[in-house]
């Protein structure tokens, strides 16, 4: 059976393939290989500038050619490396041999070919390549996806700042809010979570087989290899990697920053699960309608249905993303002694975890863009819930020292159908200033929203 979008084992490469086009060049094996080439080339060029008599500085033409190998790296180049790997049975060595093969008929580079992968262990190349992948995946896909949702939530917070809505603490009627304020709540949580994702420092190490520069010092004992390694890692691209230097490691970079990053993404995803479920509930209550799309079918047997499928899709995929992200964050920082291979196969699923997250962000945004507010349903719910005014009435009573204020309101409202007339009769009987009575009599469930509108407009 040939591999296609309908034979792919993962829905990310099947049903949802087109929705993940931005992530695929970064987190795929092809993207991994390209970044391995990038690391090898950056290290090789830096070695030529280190002042070693045995490796003179490369010419401008040679540097341009090497950087071109990275910039113009193609799927055909990945396939060529995979072909070499069939013989080597070692993926990093295959990259090294492929680079050397590109030196043919270029005497300057051929002469220096043994400085490709010089003093490096495979993990020097792998950990920095993974770091480059994660930085790009975060900056080009994850954060922009969250930013689009944040922008939409801000738009909704402002547009619906003044639209009153009944709250439902514990699923029961509660003090009113506004639709805009509820969007603002999520916006502020998500914005904080996004900032935490962006703040994670992406680390890299290039210090040899067990992190001590053993091989490096065997060749040039008096050279400051630690400073050299830091320079390669922290120098901006394309001549460096633009990462943060990790000074202490075993054979592998400890992966603690990865755990921090994946946990941060998972926290953002949890906020979005909360949002997806709440919007789903508001659609069920009729607070929101969903714009119809010609030709779409909600049920194979019930023609009337317009299901909140985008929010359900988002919730499901956020759950998948978080299951993988949490496994990655728990597993990756653990390695037996100086190295075991349990991280290697797990790391190949970073793109899967981020892929489910990116898919969920797209679904959620699609759902938010379909929503239309049903102000009639919101108003009707409020008008049927006069019991929520028990809170302001008893609070004013307590201000003026009316004994047992809470208990009196509890007697006439708890578990009962409360009407405006009944509340107004109670208000008129109170021993409080007339101005306060008039203010309470003018209050409706829809006007009792506190600072909600102001808070919504502030974000």
C-alpha positions as CSV (number, residue, x, y, z in Angstrom):
1,X,0.0,0.0,0.0
2,X,1.4,3.4,-1.0
3,X,1.6,6.2,1.5
4,X,-0.9,9.0,0.9
5,X,-3.2,11.2,2.9
6,X,-5.7,8.4,3.1
7,X,-3.3,5.6,3.9
8,X,-1.2,7.6,6.5
9,X,-1.3,6.1,9.9
10,X,-1.4,9.5,11.7
11,X,-4.3,11.8,10.9
12,X,-1.8,14.7,11.1
13,X,-0.4,13.4,7.8
14,X,-3.7,12.2,6.6
15,X,-7.0,13.9,7.2
16,X,-5.5,17.1,8.6
17,X,-2.3,17.2,6.4
18,X,-3.2,20.5,4.7
19,X,-3.8,22.2,8.1
20,X,-0.2,21.5,9.2
21,X,1.7,22.7,6.2
22,X,3.5,25.4,8.3
23,X,4.8,22.9,10.9
24,X,5.9,20.1,8.5
25,X,9.1,21.7,7.1
26,X,10.2,22.4,10.7
27,X,9.3,19.3,12.8
28,X,9.5,16.6,10.1
29,X,12.5,14.4,9.7
30,X,13.4,16.5,6.7
31,X,13.4,19.6,8.9
32,X,15.6,17.7,11.4
33,X,18.1,16.8,8.7
34,X,18.3,20.3,7.4
35,X,19.1,21.6,10.9
36,X,21.7,18.9,11.4
37,X,23.4,20.1,8.2
38,X,23.1,23.7,9.6
39,X,24.8,22.7,12.8
40,X,27.6,20.8,11.1
41,X,28.2,23.7,8.7
42,X,28.2,26.4,11.4
43,X,30.8,24.3,13.5
44,X,32.9,23.7,10.4
45,X,33.1,27.4,9.4
46,X,33.8,28.4,13.0
47,X,36.7,25.9,13.2
48,X,38.2,27.5,10.1
49,X,38.2,30.8,12.0
50,X,39.7,29.4,15.2
51,X,43.3,30.2,14.3
52,X,44.5,26.6,13.8
53,X,47.4,26.3,11.5
54,X,46.0,23.0,10.1
55,X,42.7,24.7,9.1
56,X,43.0,28.1,7.5
57,X,40.1,30.5,7.3
58,X,37.7,29.6,4.4
59,X,37.4,31.8,1.4
60,X,34.3,33.9,0.9
61,X,33.2,31.6,-1.9
62,X,33.6,28.5,0.2
63,X,31.5,30.0,3.0
64,X,28.8,31.0,0.6
65,X,28.7,27.5,-0.9
66,X,28.4,25.9,2.6
67,X,25.7,28.2,3.7
68,X,23.9,27.5,0.4
69,X,23.9,23.8,1.4
70,X,21.7,24.8,4.3
71,X,19.6,27.4,2.7
72,X,18.8,25.3,-0.4
73,X,18.5,21.9,1.4
74,X,15.8,20.0,-0.4
75,X,13.7,16.8,0.0
76,X,16.1,15.2,-2.6
77,X,19.0,16.0,-0.2
78,X,17.1,14.3,2.6
79,X,16.5,11.3,0.5
80,X,20.2,11.1,-0.4
81,X,21.1,11.2,3.3
82,X,18.6,8.4,4.0
83,X,20.2,6.4,1.2
84,X,23.6,6.7,2.9
85,X,22.0,5.7,6.2
86,X,21.1,2.4,4.7
87,X,24.8,1.6,4.7
88,X,25.9,3.4,7.9
89,X,22.9,2.5,10.0
90,X,23.7,5.8,11.7
91,X,21.8,8.9,10.9
92,X,24.3,11.5,12.0
93,X,27.2,9.8,10.3
94,X,25.1,9.8,7.1
95,X,24.7,13.6,7.4
96,X,28.5,13.9,7.8
97,X,29.2,11.7,4.7
98,X,26.6,13.6,2.7
99,X,28.3,16.9,3.5
100,X,31.7,15.5,2.6
101,X,30.2,14.3,-0.7
102,X,29.3,17.9,-1.5
103,X,33.0,18.8,-1.2
104,X,34.0,16.8,-4.3
105,X,35.7,18.9,-7.0
106,X,36.2,21.7,-4.5
107,X,39.9,21.3,-3.4
108,X,39.7,23.9,-0.6
109,X,36.9,22.0,1.1
110,X,38.2,18.5,0.2
111,X,41.5,19.3,2.0
112,X,39.6,20.3,5.1
113,X,37.0,17.5,5.0
114,X,38.1,15.8,8.2
115,X,37.1,18.9,10.1
116,X,33.5,18.1,9.4
117,X,32.0,16.8,12.6
118,X,35.4,17.4,14.3
119,X,35.5,16.3,18.0
120,X,31.7,16.1,18.0
121,X,29.5,13.4,19.4
122,X,26.2,12.7,17.6
123,X,24.3,14.4,20.5
124,X,26.2,17.7,19.9
125,X,24.5,17.8,16.5
126,X,21.2,16.3,17.6
127,X,20.5,18.4,20.7
128,X,21.3,21.7,18.8
129,X,19.2,20.5,15.8
130,X,16.3,19.8,18.1
131,X,16.7,23.2,19.7
132,X,16.6,24.9,16.3
133,X,13.4,22.9,15.5
134,X,11.7,23.8,18.7
135,X,12.6,27.5,18.4
136,X,11.2,27.6,14.9
137,X,8.1,25.5,15.8
138,X,7.4,27.8,18.8
139,X,8.1,31.1,17.1
140,X,6.6,30.3,13.7
141,X,3.6,28.1,14.5
142,X,2.7,27.8,18.2
143,X,2.9,31.4,19.3
144,X,1.3,32.8,16.1
145,X,-1.6,30.3,16.6
146,X,-2.1,31.4,20.1
147,X,-1.8,35.1,19.1
148,X,-4.6,34.7,16.6
149,X,-6.9,33.3,19.3
150,X,-5.8,36.1,21.7
151,X,-6.6,38.7,19.0
152,X,-10.1,37.2,18.4
153,X,-10.8,37.0,22.1
154,X,-9.8,40.7,22.5
155,X,-12.1,41.6,19.6
156,X,-15.0,39.7,21.3
157,X,-14.2,41.2,24.7
158,X,-14.5,44.7,23.3
159,X,-17.5,44.0,21.1
160,X,-19.5,42.3,23.8
161,X,-18.3,44.3,26.8
162,X,-21.7,45.7,27.6
163,X,-23.8,42.6,26.8
164,X,-25.1,41.2,30.1
165,X,-25.1,37.4,30.7
166,X,-26.3,35.3,33.5
167,X,-23.4,33.5,35.3
168,X,-23.8,29.9,36.3
169,X,-21.6,29.0,39.2
170,X,-22.0,25.3,40.0
171,X,-24.4,25.2,37.0
172,X,-26.8,27.4,39.0
173,X,-27.9,31.0,38.4
174,X,-25.4,33.4,39.8
175,X,-24.5,37.1,39.8
176,X,-24.6,38.4,36.2
177,X,-21.5,39.2,34.1
178,X,-21.1,40.3,30.5
179,X,-20.1,38.2,27.5
180,X,-17.1,40.5,26.9
181,X,-15.8,40.1,30.5
182,X,-15.9,36.3,30.2
183,X,-13.8,36.5,27.0
184,X,-11.5,38.9,28.7
185,X,-10.9,36.4,31.5
186,X,-9.7,33.8,29.0
187,X,-7.7,36.4,27.1
188,X,-5.7,37.4,30.1
189,X,-5.0,33.8,31.1
190,X,-3.9,32.9,27.6
191,X,-1.8,35.9,27.2
192,X,0.1,35.1,30.4
193,X,0.6,31.5,29.3
194,X,1.8,32.6,25.9
195,X,4.4,34.9,27.5
196,X,5.7,32.0,29.5
197,X,6.1,29.9,26.4
198,X,8.0,32.7,24.7
199,X,10.2,33.2,27.7
200,X,11.7,29.7,27.7
201,X,15.3,29.8,26.8
202,X,16.2,27.3,24.1
203,X,19.5,25.7,25.0
204,X,22.3,23.8,23.2
205,X,25.5,22.1,24.1
206,X,28.6,21.1,22.0
207,X,31.0,19.6,24.5
208,X,31.6,16.0,23.4
209,X,30.9,12.5,24.4
210,X,30.3,13.1,28.1
211,X,30.3,16.9,28.3
212,X,33.9,17.4,29.2
213,X,35.5,18.4,25.9
214,X,37.7,15.3,26.1
215,X,38.3,14.8,22.4
216,X,38.7,18.5,21.8
217,X,41.5,18.9,24.3
218,X,43.2,15.8,23.0
219,X,43.7,17.7,19.7
220,X,44.4,21.2,21.0
221,X,45.0,21.1,24.8
222,X,45.7,24.8,25.1
223,X,42.6,26.0,23.2
224,X,39.6,27.4,25.1
225,X,37.0,25.0,23.7
226,X,34.3,26.0,26.1
227,X,34.5,29.6,24.9
228,X,34.6,28.5,21.3
229,X,31.5,26.2,21.8
230,X,29.6,29.0,23.5
231,X,30.4,31.4,20.6
232,X,29.1,28.9,18.0
233,X,25.9,28.2,19.9
234,X,25.1,31.9,20.8
235,X,26.3,33.7,17.6
236,X,23.2,34.6,15.6
237,X,22.4,32.6,12.4
238,X,23.6,31.9,9.8
239,X,27.2,31.7,11.1
240,X,26.1,30.6,14.5
241,X,23.0,28.9,15.9
242,X,21.4,31.8,18.0
243,X,20.7,29.5,21.0
244,X,21.5,29.8,24.7
245,X,24.7,28.0,25.8
246,X,24.3,25.0,28.1
247,X,27.6,24.8,30.1
248,X,26.9,21.5,32.0
249,X,25.7,18.2,30.5
250,X,26.3,14.5,30.2
251,X,26.4,13.2,26.7
252,X,22.9,14.6,26.1
253,X,21.7,18.1,26.8
254,X,19.6,17.5,30.0
255,X,16.3,18.5,28.3
256,X,15.0,20.4,31.3
257,X,14.3,23.4,29.0
258,X,12.3,21.1,26.8
259,X,10.2,20.0,29.8
260,X,9.7,23.6,30.7
261,X,8.6,24.5,27.2
262,X,6.3,21.5,26.8
263,X,4.7,22.2,30.2
264,X,4.2,25.8,29.3
265,X,2.4,24.8,26.0
266,X,0.3,22.3,27.9
267,X,-0.8,25.0,30.4
268,X,-1.9,27.2,27.5
269,X,-3.7,24.2,26.0
270,X,-5.5,23.5,29.3
271,X,-6.9,27.1,29.3
272,X,-8.2,26.5,25.8
273,X,-9.8,23.2,26.8
274,X,-11.6,25.3,29.4
275,X,-12.7,27.8,26.8
276,X,-13.8,25.1,24.3
277,X,-16.1,23.5,26.9
278,X,-17.5,26.8,28.1
279,X,-18.3,28.0,24.5
280,X,-19.8,24.5,23.8
281,X,-22.1,25.1,26.8
282,X,-23.0,28.6,25.7
283,X,-24.0,27.3,22.3
284,X,-26.1,24.6,24.0
285,X,-27.9,27.3,26.0
286,X,-28.5,29.3,22.9
287,X,-26.3,32.2,23.9
288,X,-24.4,31.8,20.7
289,X,-25.6,30.8,17.2
290,X,-23.2,29.4,14.6
291,X,-23.1,30.8,11.1
292,X,-24.1,28.2,8.6
293,X,-22.0,27.0,5.7
294,X,-23.7,25.9,2.5
295,X,-23.7,22.1,2.1
296,X,-22.6,21.2,5.6
297,X,-24.6,18.5,7.5
298,X,-24.9,18.4,11.3
299,X,-26.4,14.9,11.6
300,X,-27.0,12.1,9.2
301,X,-30.6,11.7,10.5
302,X,-31.5,15.0,12.2
303,X,-31.6,17.8,9.5
304,X,-32.0,20.6,12.0
305,X,-28.6,20.1,13.8
306,X,-25.8,22.7,13.8
307,X,-23.2,21.0,16.0
308,X,-20.4,22.9,17.8
309,X,-17.9,20.6,16.1
310,X,-15.0,23.0,16.0
311,X,-14.9,23.3,19.7
312,X,-15.3,19.5,20.1
313,X,-12.4,19.0,17.6
314,X,-10.3,21.5,19.5
315,X,-11.0,19.9,22.9
316,X,-10.1,16.4,21.6
317,X,-6.9,17.5,19.9
318,X,-5.8,19.6,22.9
319,X,-6.2,16.5,25.0
320,X,-4.0,14.5,22.6
321,X,-1.4,17.2,22.5
322,X,-1.3,17.5,26.3
323,X,-1.0,13.7,26.7
324,X,2.1,13.7,24.5
325,X,3.6,17.0,25.9
326,X,3.3,15.8,29.5
327,X,4.9,12.5,28.6
328,X,7.8,14.4,26.9
329,X,8.2,16.7,29.9
330,X,8.3,13.8,32.4
331,X,10.4,11.4,30.4
332,X,13.0,13.6,28.6
333,X,14.9,14.9,31.7
334,X,15.7,11.3,32.8
335,X,18.7,9.5,31.4
336,X,20.6,6.5,32.9
337,X,24.1,7.5,33.8
338,X,25.8,9.5,31.0
339,X,23.5,8.4,28.2
340,X,20.7,6.0,27.2
341,X,18.7,6.0,24.0
342,X,15.2,6.2,25.5
343,X,15.0,9.9,24.6
344,X,15.9,9.4,21.0
345,X,12.7,7.8,19.8
346,X,10.6,9.9,22.1
347,X,12.0,13.2,20.7
348,X,10.9,12.2,17.2
349,X,7.3,12.8,18.4
350,X,7.8,16.5,19.3
351,X,6.2,17.4,16.0
352,X,3.3,15.2,16.7
353,X,2.6,16.8,20.0
354,X,2.9,20.3,18.6
355,X,0.9,19.2,15.5
356,X,-2.1,18.3,17.6
357,X,-1.8,21.6,19.4
358,X,-1.6,23.6,16.2
359,X,-4.6,21.7,14.8
360,X,-6.6,22.5,17.9
361,X,-5.7,26.2,17.7
362,X,-6.9,26.3,14.1
363,X,-10.2,24.5,14.9
364,X,-10.9,26.8,17.9
365,X,-10.3,29.9,15.9
366,X,-12.6,28.6,13.1
367,X,-15.3,28.0,15.7
368,X,-14.9,31.4,17.3
369,X,-15.1,33.1,13.9
370,X,-18.5,31.3,13.3
371,X,-20.2,32.6,16.5
372,X,-23.0,35.0,16.4
373,X,-24.4,36.4,19.7
374,X,-28.0,35.7,20.5
375,X,-28.9,38.6,22.7
376,X,-32.5,37.6,22.9
377,X,-31.6,34.3,24.5
378,X,-29.2,36.1,26.9
379,X,-31.9,38.6,27.9
380,X,-34.6,36.0,28.4
381,X,-32.3,34.0,30.7
382,X,-31.6,37.1,32.8
383,X,-35.3,38.1,32.9
384,X,-36.2,34.6,34.3
385,X,-33.6,34.9,37.1
386,X,-34.6,37.7,39.4
387,X,-33.3,35.6,42.3
388,X,-29.8,36.8,41.5
389,X,-30.7,40.2,42.9
390,X,-30.9,38.7,46.4
391,X,-27.2,39.4,46.7
392,X,-27.3,43.2,46.2
393,X,-30.4,43.5,48.3
394,X,-29.0,41.7,51.3
395,X,-25.6,43.5,50.9
396,X,-27.4,46.9,51.1
397,X,-29.4,45.7,54.1
398,X,-26.2,44.7,55.9
399,X,-24.7,48.2,55.1
400,X,-27.6,49.8,57.0
401,X,-27.4,47.3,59.9
402,X,-30.6,45.3,59.1
403,X,-30.2,42.2,61.3
404,X,-30.3,38.8,59.7
405,X,-30.2,40.3,56.1
406,X,-28.7,37.2,54.5
407,X,-31.0,34.8,56.3
408,X,-34.1,36.8,55.4
409,X,-33.2,36.8,51.7
410,X,-32.4,33.1,51.9
411,X,-35.9,32.3,53.2
412,X,-37.6,34.0,50.3
413,X,-35.3,33.0,47.4
414,X,-33.4,29.8,48.0
415,X,-34.8,27.0,45.8
416,X,-37.9,29.1,44.9
417,X,-39.1,30.8,41.7
418,X,-38.5,34.5,42.5
419,X,-40.4,37.3,40.7
420,X,-39.7,41.0,40.3
421,X,-42.9,41.7,42.1
422,X,-41.9,39.7,45.1
423,X,-38.5,41.3,45.4
424,X,-39.9,44.8,44.9
425,X,-42.4,44.1,47.7
426,X,-39.6,43.1,50.0
427,X,-37.5,46.1,49.1
428,X,-40.3,48.5,49.8
429,X,-40.7,47.0,53.3
430,X,-37.1,47.5,54.3
431,X,-36.0,50.0,56.9
432,X,-33.4,51.7,54.7
433,X,-33.1,55.2,53.2
434,X,-35.6,55.8,50.4
435,X,-32.8,56.7,47.9
436,X,-31.4,53.2,48.5
437,X,-34.8,51.6,48.0
438,X,-35.2,53.5,44.7
439,X,-31.8,52.3,43.5
440,X,-32.6,48.7,44.3
441,X,-36.1,49.0,42.7
442,X,-34.4,50.3,39.5
443,X,-32.0,47.3,39.4
444,X,-32.6,44.4,37.0
445,X,-30.7,41.2,36.5
446,X,-29.3,42.7,33.2
447,X,-28.1,45.9,34.9
448,X,-26.4,44.1,37.9
449,X,-23.0,43.5,36.2
450,X,-20.7,45.4,38.5
451,X,-17.4,46.5,36.7
452,X,-17.7,43.7,34.1
453,X,-18.0,46.1,31.1
454,X,-15.1,48.3,32.3
455,X,-12.9,45.3,32.8
456,X,-13.7,43.9,29.4
457,X,-12.9,47.1,27.6
458,X,-9.6,47.4,29.5
459,X,-7.9,44.4,27.9
